[in-house]
Amino acid sequence: MLAADAHEVMAPLTQDNDGTRPWHNIFVPIESQWAGTFGRGWAAEFTHRRHWAKLLEYLEAVPWPRPETVQVLIHDEEDDCFGLWMLYDGKLLEVPLPCTERYIEPSSGTEDDSTGISYLLRTDSGLTMLELPTVNRPTP
């Protein structure tokens, strides 16, 4: 994830979970090869959507010093590429990327089920697309 001037609000997320977060992973700073020049990125590993779904809700509630710079990049195990979420009016919304479609497993319930299994696939790969419902990703 990327966010300008967010060291203070990200600091608790770089520590072991004290029970206040709905996940157990910690974020680690992404360091630049030039010390002190970047310092606005953090990474964490989550294995499936059910493990990171509550992350987005949590991040929406963080008092970001510059919310317009918050960008969350998520690559689930079966995704072809990273998905991008950005804050719009206090909500993290997935930004539709060109030549991609998000599919959701029917067994996970409705499109609104944040713990469902989904796949972000490239539509220009020449491969057969999944025969699954797509997720509506409204343009902010």
C-alpha positions as CSV (number, residue, x, y, z in Angstrom):
1,M,0.0,0.0,0.0
2,L,1.1,3.6,-0.6
3,A,0.2,6.7,1.3
4,A,2.0,10.0,1.7
5,D,2.9,11.3,5.1
6,A,1.4,8.2,6.8
7,H,4.3,6.9,8.9
8,E,2.5,7.7,12.2
9,V,-0.9,6.1,11.3
10,M,0.9,3.1,9.7
11,A,3.2,2.5,12.8
12,P,0.6,0.3,14.7
13,L,0.1,-1.9,11.6
14,T,3.9,-2.7,11.5
15,Q,3.6,-4.2,15.0
16,D,2.1,-7.6,16.1
17,N,-1.7,-7.5,16.3
18,D,-2.8,-6.4,19.8
19,G,-6.3,-7.8,19.1
20,T,-7.7,-4.6,17.6
21,R,-7.3,-5.7,14.0
22,P,-9.4,-8.4,12.3
23,W,-6.3,-10.0,10.8
24,H,-2.9,-11.1,12.1
25,N,-0.5,-10.0,9.4
26,I,1.8,-7.0,9.8
27,F,2.9,-4.5,7.3
28,V,6.6,-3.9,6.6
29,P,8.0,-0.7,5.1
30,I,9.0,-0.7,1.5
31,E,12.5,0.8,1.5
32,S,14.0,2.8,-1.4
33,Q,17.5,2.1,-2.6
34,W,18.1,5.8,-1.8
35,A,17.7,6.2,2.0
36,G,15.0,8.7,3.0
37,T,13.7,9.3,-0.5
38,F,10.6,7.2,-0.7
39,G,9.2,6.0,2.6
40,R,5.5,6.0,1.7
41,G,4.9,2.3,1.0
42,W,4.2,-0.8,3.1
43,A,3.6,-4.4,2.2
44,A,1.8,-7.3,3.9
45,E,1.1,-10.8,2.7
46,F,-2.5,-12.2,2.8
47,T,-3.3,-15.6,1.1
48,H,-6.9,-15.3,0.2
49,R,-9.7,-12.7,0.0
50,R,-11.3,-14.0,3.2
51,H,-8.0,-13.0,5.0
52,W,-7.8,-9.5,3.6
53,A,-11.5,-8.6,3.2
54,K,-11.8,-6.8,6.6
55,L,-8.5,-5.0,5.8
56,L,-10.2,-2.6,3.5
57,E,-12.9,-1.7,6.1
58,Y,-10.2,-1.1,8.6
59,L,-8.1,1.1,6.3
60,E,-11.1,3.2,5.6
61,A,-11.3,4.1,9.2
62,V,-7.7,5.2,9.5
63,P,-7.2,9.0,9.9
64,W,-5.0,9.4,6.9
65,P,-3.2,12.7,6.8
66,R,-3.5,12.8,3.0
67,P,-6.4,10.4,2.0
68,E,-6.1,11.4,-1.6
69,T,-2.7,9.5,-1.8
70,V,-3.9,6.2,-0.3
71,Q,-3.6,3.4,-2.8
72,V,-4.0,-0.3,-1.9
73,L,-2.6,-2.9,-4.3
74,I,-3.8,-6.4,-3.8
75,H,-2.7,-9.5,-5.7
76,D,-4.6,-12.6,-4.6
77,E,-3.2,-16.1,-5.3
78,E,-5.2,-16.7,-8.5
79,D,-5.2,-13.1,-9.9
80,D,-3.5,-12.3,-13.1
81,C,-2.4,-8.9,-11.9
82,F,-2.7,-6.5,-8.9
83,G,-6.0,-4.8,-8.2
84,L,-6.0,-1.2,-7.2
85,W,-8.2,0.4,-4.5
86,M,-8.3,4.1,-3.8
87,L,-10.1,6.2,-1.2
88,Y,-13.1,8.1,-2.7
89,D,-15.4,9.9,-0.2
90,G,-14.0,7.9,2.7
91,K,-14.6,4.5,1.0
92,L,-11.9,2.2,-0.6
93,L,-13.2,1.4,-4.0
94,E,-11.6,-0.9,-6.5
95,V,-10.5,1.1,-9.6
96,P,-11.4,-0.8,-12.8
97,L,-8.2,-1.4,-14.7
98,P,-8.1,-1.6,-18.5
99,C,-8.4,-5.2,-19.9
100,T,-9.4,-6.7,-16.5
101,E,-12.5,-8.3,-15.1
102,R,-13.1,-9.5,-11.5
103,Y,-15.0,-12.7,-11.2
104,I,-16.6,-14.1,-8.1
105,E,-17.4,-17.7,-7.2
106,P,-21.1,-18.4,-7.0
107,S,-20.7,-20.4,-3.9
108,S,-19.6,-17.3,-2.0
109,G,-23.0,-15.8,-1.9
110,T,-23.7,-12.4,-3.4
111,E,-21.4,-9.8,-5.0
112,D,-21.5,-7.9,-1.8
113,D,-20.0,-10.8,0.2
114,S,-16.6,-9.4,1.0
115,T,-15.3,-12.8,2.0
116,G,-16.1,-14.5,-1.3
117,I,-13.5,-16.0,-3.6
118,S,-12.7,-13.7,-6.5
119,Y,-10.3,-13.6,-9.4
120,L,-9.0,-10.6,-11.2
121,L,-8.2,-11.7,-14.7
122,R,-6.8,-10.1,-17.8
123,T,-9.3,-10.1,-20.6
124,D,-6.7,-9.7,-23.3
125,S,-4.7,-12.9,-22.6
126,G,-6.4,-15.0,-25.2
127,L,-7.4,-17.5,-22.6
128,T,-10.9,-18.6,-22.1
129,M,-12.6,-16.5,-19.4
130,L,-14.3,-18.1,-16.4
131,E,-18.0,-18.7,-16.6
132,L,-18.6,-16.9,-13.3
133,P,-20.5,-13.8,-12.5
134,T,-18.5,-10.6,-12.7
135,V,-18.2,-8.1,-9.9
136,N,-19.6,-4.6,-10.6
137,R,-16.7,-2.2,-10.1
138,P,-18.2,1.3,-10.4
139,T,-16.1,4.1,-11.7
140,P,-15.7,6.7,-8.9
